[in-house]
């Protein structure tokens, strides 16, 4: 079934659910795991100065890189201790995050892409973009989205909710 699973980490709380789920899945199917974190920086089109400035000490890109270098080995070790073959990699690219993920998956012959679902409302994803939406749109590989575990499940009501307006309009006494 799946021989190589690409796991995209975002260095957020949702990564814990993603890694837990992938660990179970990979153990069950005997798959290799590729852990990646993508940091995108603008390409200045010149000698790479834009990339250098965006990753300089104290910048947002620099902080993301440090956080990734601290957390990525932790997740890789955890999966190795569970008996899985794991590679971990930080990808710094100039394309969009979704494009970098799909290109990496293709170049590394990954059978499945697993990433956290973006919990933001649709309109904020539409305005600001979303790596998960982009991967879903442009990838030809199966993609599994894991939620962060905080969404509430809508409970089924045993009796229909009374609609007072329908009772007024339907009663024939207006």
N, C-alpha and C positions, 0 to 999 in steps of 0.2 A: 504494500500500500504506500506508505510514506517512508522514504529512505533518508531524506534530508529536510529538516524543518528549520525555517528561518524565523527567528524570534526577534521582533523589533521592540526594543525597550525605550521608554520615554523618560526614565528616571523620576517617575511619579509613583504614588501609592498603588496604582493599578498594576504596576510591574509584578507585584507579589502574586496576584491572582493569575497573571499570564504565565509566570514561571512555574507555579504550582500545577496549573493545568497541563502545560507542555511536558513537565516531568512525568506525569502519569501517562500521557499520550505516547511520548517517546519510549518509555519503558515497555508499554504494551505492544507497540509495533516494531520495536528495535531500531528506531531511527537515530541518526546523528543530529545534533543540534548546533545551529549557528546563531549565536547571540550577537546582535548589532545595535549600536546606537548611532543615529545619523545627526550630524550637526551641519547645517547648511550656512554658508557664508557667501556674500555677494562676490562675484568675480569681477575684478576691475578691467579685465580685458587686456591688461598690460603685463608688467613683470611680477605680478602676484602681490603687490603692495597692499591691495584691499584685503586679501586673505590674511596677510600678516597683521594688519591693524585690527582686524576683527577678532583676532585670537591673542592680542597682546595682553599682558598681565593686567588684571582688574576689569577687563571687558566682560560682557555677558557671555561671549563665546568661550573665553578663557575659563570662566566659572563652570560652564556646562562641561567643558573638557575635563576639568579637575573632578567634578562630580562623577562623570562617567568612568574615569580612571580609578576612582575609589570603589564604585558600586559594581561595575561590570565583572571584575575578577571574583567578587563575592558570589554573584549568581552563577558564574562558571564553575567555581569550586563546589558549590552546593549541588549542581547537576552532576558533576564528576563523582562526587561522593555517593550519589544515587546510582552509579554504575553506567553513566551515559558518556558517549564521546562528544565533547563540546569544544567548539572554537568560539572565541570572543573577539570582536573587532569594533573599533571606533572608526566611523566613516566621516570624513570631513569633505564635503562636496559643494559645488557651486550650483548644482541643479536644485529643483525643489526636493523636499524630503521624500515625497511619494515617488518621484522619478528615481532617486538614488536607491530606494528600497527595491523597486521593481527591477532595476538594472542589476543590482547585487544578486537578487534572487535568480535572475536569468543566467548571469555569468557563473554562478556557483551551483547551478543545476538543483536548486531547491524545489521540492515537490509541494510544499505548503508554506504559506506566510501566516504567522500568528502575531497579532498585535492587539493592544488595548483599544476598545471602542472609545470614541470621543464622546464624553458625556455632555458636552455643551449643547444648547438648543440649536435646532437646524439653522436659524437665522444668523447666529454668530459663526457657525461653521461656513455658511454661505458667504458671509462678508469677509471673514478672516482666512478662510481656507482651512482644510483639515487633511493631514497626511493620510489618515485612514480612509477618508472619502476618495482621495486621489488614487490611492492604491486600489481600492475597490473598482474605480472607474477605468484605470489603465492596465491593470494586471490581467494576464491570461492564466495565472496560476490560482489554484484554490486559496482562499484567504479566510482565516478564522479570526473573528473578533471576540475578545473576551471583555465582559464588563467589569467594572471595578468593585462590584459586590455591594454598592450602596444604593442601587436603584430599588425602589419598593415595588413589590409584586402587587398588581391589582387583584384584589380578592373578589371572587365571584359572589354576587349577592344571591341569597337563596330566594328572596321574594322581590318582585319588581318594585322599584322606587316609585312612590306615588307622585304623579305630576299634578299639582294643584290647579294649574292653568287648564289642563285638559279636563279636569273634573268640573270646572266652572263652565267651560265651553261645551262640554259633552252632556251636561245635566239637563239642558233644555230650559232652564230657568234663568234667564238673563234679565 
